Amino acid sequence: MLLPPLAAWAQTTIRGEVREGEGPQVGTPLAGALISSPQTNHVATTDSTGRFELRGREPITTLTVNHLGHQAQTYGWVRPIRFCALR
């Protein structure tokens, strides 16, 4: 089967925000959080506003979020997530 060039090079892009989930700083953006996807082996880091962008050629359905001083959390979804809050 021959695929059109666009389908052969399709990418999945996930964009989101990571914020503090507990304590007096709840809702504060977390800069420097590491976002990874086991499906793609790709990683991204949040910027100073807590935002990230993760790209891969494979579908991304699970994200793991790590940040120093917080417990790593894994998120799976069917629909887009606006932001992740770490505890």
For each residue, the residues with C-beta under 8 A, 3 or more apart:
1:
2:
3: 7 8
4: 7 8
5: 8 9
6: 9 10
7: 3 4 10
8: 3 4 5
9: 5 6 57
10: 6 7 57
11: 55 56 57
12: 40 55 56 57 58 59 60
13: 53 54 55
14: 37 53 54 55 60 63
15: 51 52 53 54
16: 35 51 52 63 81 82 83 84
17: 29 46 49 50 51 52 82 83 84
18: 29 30 33 35 46 50 52 65 67 83 84 85 86
19: 26 27 28 29 30 50 83 84 85 86
20: 23 25 26 27 28 29 30 85 86
21: 26 85 86 87
22: 26 85 87
23: 20 26
24:
25: 20 28
26: 19 20 21 22 23 85
27: 19 20 85
28: 19 20 25 50
29: 17 18 19 20 46 48 49 50 51
30: 18 19 20 33 46 50 67 70 86
31: 46 47 48 49 50
32: 45 46 67 68
33: 18 30 45 46 50 52 65 66 67 70 86
34: 43 44 45 65 66 67
35: 16 18 43 44 45 46 52 54 63 64 65
36: 41 42 43 44 63 64 66
37: 14 40 41 42 43 54 56 60 62 63 64
38: 41 62 64
39: 56 58 59 60 61 62
40: 12 37 54 56 57 58 60
41: 36 37 38
42: 36 37 54 55 56
43: 34 35 36 37 54
44: 34 35 36 52 53 54
45: 32 33 34 35 52
46: 17 18 29 30 31 32 33 35 49 50 51 52
47: 31 50 51 52
48: 29 31
49: 17 29 31 46
50: 17 18 19 28 29 30 31 33 46 47 83
51: 15 16 17 29 46 47
52: 15 16 17 18 33 35 44 45 46 47
53: 13 14 15 44
54: 13 14 15 35 37 40 42 43 44 60 63
55: 11 12 13 14 42
56: 11 12 37 39 40 42 60
57: 9 10 11 12 40
58: 12 39 40
59: 12 39
60: 12 14 37 39 40 54 56 63
61: 39 76 77 78
62: 37 38 39 74 75 76
63: 14 16 35 36 37 54 60 74 75 84
64: 35 36 37 38 72 73 74 75
65: 18 33 34 35 72 73 74 75 84 86
66: 33 34 36 70 72
67: 18 30 32 33 34 70 86
68: 32
69:
70: 30 33 66 67 73 86 87
71: 86 87
72: 64 65 66
73: 64 65 70 84 86 87
74: 62 63 64 65
75: 62 63 64 65 81 84
76: 61 62
77: 61 80 81
78: 61
79:
80: 77
81: 16 75 77 84
82: 16 17
83: 16 17 18 19 50
84: 16 17 18 19 63 65 73 75 81
85: 18 19 20 21 22 26 27
86: 18 19 20 21 30 33 65 67 70 71 73
87: 21 22 70 71 73
